[in-house]
C-alpha cells in the first residue's frame, strides 16, 4: 500500500511511460498517466478529487479569459478592474483547492508581492503620466480608432489604471493563498497534525 | 546682472547634487565632499552677486504649490537671508572641505555624511530664504529630519541614537506647536506671506479685534523658535548632540541649524517686537539661557561640550538682540550672527584637529599642545579673541553694538538687559579662557600627542577665523548689510541712536567700559574662580531630567493603556469598537437626526423575501455553535445583500459583492482549518451575556438608524452627480460607475488599492513571519527577519 502511494504521489518525476521492467510495472500499470494539473504533484493521495481537478483544468483558462473580458467590459457594463481581478483570483483559488498547496505558480513562479507591487506601480504611473505632457494628475485621454466598416474602438488611458487594479487584486488573492492557504497547511503539517480539513465535519 | 538665476533653482540644485553624491562617494570620497563644497561656494558667489538687489528690495521667486490652500513656495533673498547664506554656504563650504580630511578616504560614514550635509545645506538655504510661513515650516521640519540623520549617523552607537532622538523629539515638538501657531496666525491675517503680515502688524490692522488669539499664535510660534535654538528649558539636546562627528557639529551647531530659531525671531521681529507677548519671553529666556549656558560651560571638561554650552549661551544672546526690536540691537544681532558662525566653526574645527592629533578632547589630559603646535594655538587664539569680544575682531564690534543698544535705550528694561549681557559676556570671556588654557596650556602633565595637523584640517579653520578678523576691520561693509535688515525697526533712545553705525572705535564710553569689565572680570573668574565654578552646582531643577521623565512617562502611559486594551480577547475588541461607535455618533443622531417622512417599507415586492432571508440568517448566526455553520450563514447574509443590490438595479455593486463574498468564504475556510470546529462553550452567566447582547443590539439598531437617516438626508441629486452623468461619455465610459471609479475619483481608487496592498502584506507577514523561504538562485539569507536564525528564535 505504501509503495503505491509513494508512486502515485510523484508522477511528475517518474512518468508511467518510462516504468522499469519487472514486478514494478505490473503493480503500476493502471496508474493515471496524464497529469490533470500542471505540476501534478499532490501531497496526499487520499485528498485527491479527480473530478475537481479535471474541472479546474478546464475552467481555469476559461475563467481567466472571462476575467479579462470583465476588465475591458468595465467601461460599458458591469465589470472593471476590481471585478475582473476578483474573478481571476477565484480561478486561482479553484486551482489551489483542486491541486494542493504548492500548485500555484508551477511553470513560472512569480511571487505574489511582485504582482501586487506591479499593479500599484502601474496605477500610480498612470496617474502621474499626464504631468509629463503638461496635464493634471490623473487626467485621462480618449483615443478613437476606426476600423472602416467594422466600426470603431474607444481606448481610454484610464483603462491602464484599471489594469493596475486588476493586477493588484490578483496579487492580493495570490498572497492570501500563499499565506492563509499554503502557509497554514504547512504549519499544520510541520506541527504533525492531521491533514487540514479533517475536522471540518465532512465525511472523507 | 546679465542673467537671473532663479532662487528656487539654487535650492533645487542642492537636492539634485545630494542625490548624485552617494554614487560619487563610492568612486572617490574626497571628490564627493569637494563637489559639495564647490556647489556651496557657487551659492555664496551667486548671493554676493545679487547683494545690491538683495540689500534693496530683495530678490523674490515664487511657485504656486496648492493655490487653493494659499500654499505657495515663495523665496526671497534679502539682507537677513544674505547674512545667513554667508554662514550656510560660505562656512558650509569650508566645513565640507574640512570633512573630506576629517572622514578620510576610507571612512564608511563619508558617503552618507556628504550627501546629507549637502541636503541639509539646501534645506537650510530654503529656510533662510523662505518668504512665506508655510514654506518656512516645510524647510524647518526638513532641517530637523536631516539633522536627525546627521546626528544619528549609521545608528550603530547608542549615544548617537539617543542624542538624535532627543534632538528630533524636542525640535519636532516645537515645530508642531509652531505649525499650530502659523495656521492660527495665517487665518487671523488672511495670508501666509511674511511681508504682508509684517505690513499689517506695523499698520496695526493685524487681528486688532482678537488680541488673545494673536497672542496664542505668537507664543506657539515662539515655542518653535525656542526649541530649535536650544533656549531654556529646551537646551539640553544641543550639548548631547555633540555625539555627532566634529564637522557635523561644526556645521549644525555652530553655523546653521541651531540658528534657525534665531532666524525665525529675526524674520518676524520687525512685525511683532512691539507686542509684549513676543519680546518678554524672548528677552527673559534669552538672558537666562545666556547666563546658564555660560555658567555650565565653565564646568565642562570635554572641549567640545564646553563649546556646545558656549553655543547655547551665544544663542540666548542672539535671541535677546533680535527680540528687543530696536535698530541698534538689530545691527548688533546681524553682526553677532555672523561673528558667532565665524568664530565657533573654526573653534569646533580646532577641537576636531586636536581630537585627531591627540586622541582626546579632555582638557584634564591635554598638555603642552601650544608649544608643539604653535599654528593651531594661534588659530584657536584668533577665533577665541572674537568669541571673547576683543578688538579688532567682528565679535568685538558686535558686543560693543549690543551694549550700546541697551544703554542707549535706557529705562528699566534697557539697563537690566545691559547688565545681563555684561554678566553673560563676562562668563563668555571666562569660558574662552578656559578653552584656550585647557587646549593649549602646559599643565605639568605628560605632554600629549602632537602629530602635525594636515592642511585640510587647519586650512578651512584659518580661512574662517581670518574672515572674522577681516570683517571686524571692515566693519562698514557689515554695517551696510546690517543696516538693510534694521531699516524698518524703530530706533529707541536719543538722536545718537538713530545714526549709530558699526565701527571698531566709538571713542571712550559706557560700551567700552562694559567690554573692559567683561574681559577683566572673565579672566579673573577663570584664574581665581575655579573653586567657585566647581562647587556651585544647580541642584533640583534639571531640564534634562525633565525631558527624561516626560519621555519615560509617555512610554509608561502607552504601556498601561495598551495593556488594558489589548487583552487578547476578540469579544472585548469588538466591544470596544462598538462602544466607541455608540458613544460618538449616537448622541448626534439622537439630537439632530431627522427621520425621513415618506419611509416606505419596500420598493419592490422582491425585497421582502430576500430581506427576510438576510434577517433569518443573521438571527441563526447568533445561535450557531459551529464555526463552519457560522461562516456559511455570514455568506448567506452577504449574498442576500448582493441580491438586494440586483433588485435595486445596481449590477456593478452586486457583482463586486458576490465576488468578494465568495472570496471571503474561501479565506474563512482556509483559516478555519486551524481553529476548533466549535465555538467555546457558551457562557451561561448572565452578567457576561447581558452586556454583550445590549452592546450588540444597540450597535445594530444604531447602524440601521444611521443608514435610514443618511439616505433620507439627501433630497435631490447633488449638482456634481449630474455633472458626472453628463460627462461620463466624455471620459469614454458608458458605465457611470466605472467612470467614477477610474476617472472622476481615480485618486480614491489608488488610495483604496494601496490599502489593499497594506492588508495583503500585513496578512502575509503575520502568517509567514517565521517562514524562511530559500530564494532561487542560491542567495543565502543569513540575517534579518526571514533568516533561519530568526525562524528558530520565533518558533522556539
Interface residues (C-beta under 8 A of the other chain):
Chain A: X74 X75 X76 X77 X78 X79 X80 X81 X82 X83 X86 X87 X89 X90 X93 X97 X109 X112 X113 X116 X117 X119 X120 X123 X124 X127 X137 X138 X140 X142 X154 X155 X156 X158 X159 X161 X162 X164 X165 X168 X169 X171 X172 X173 X175 X176 X177 X178 X179 X180 X181 X183 X184 X185 X187 X188 X196 X197 X199 X200 X201
Chain B: X626 X628 X651 X652 X654 X655 X656 X659 X660 X662 X663 X666 X667 X669 X670 X671 X672 X673 X674 X676 X677 X730 X731 X732 X733 X734 X735 X737 X738 X739 X741 X742 X743 X746 X747 X749 X750 X753 X754 X756 X757 X759 X760 X761 X763 X764 X766 X767 X768 X771 X776
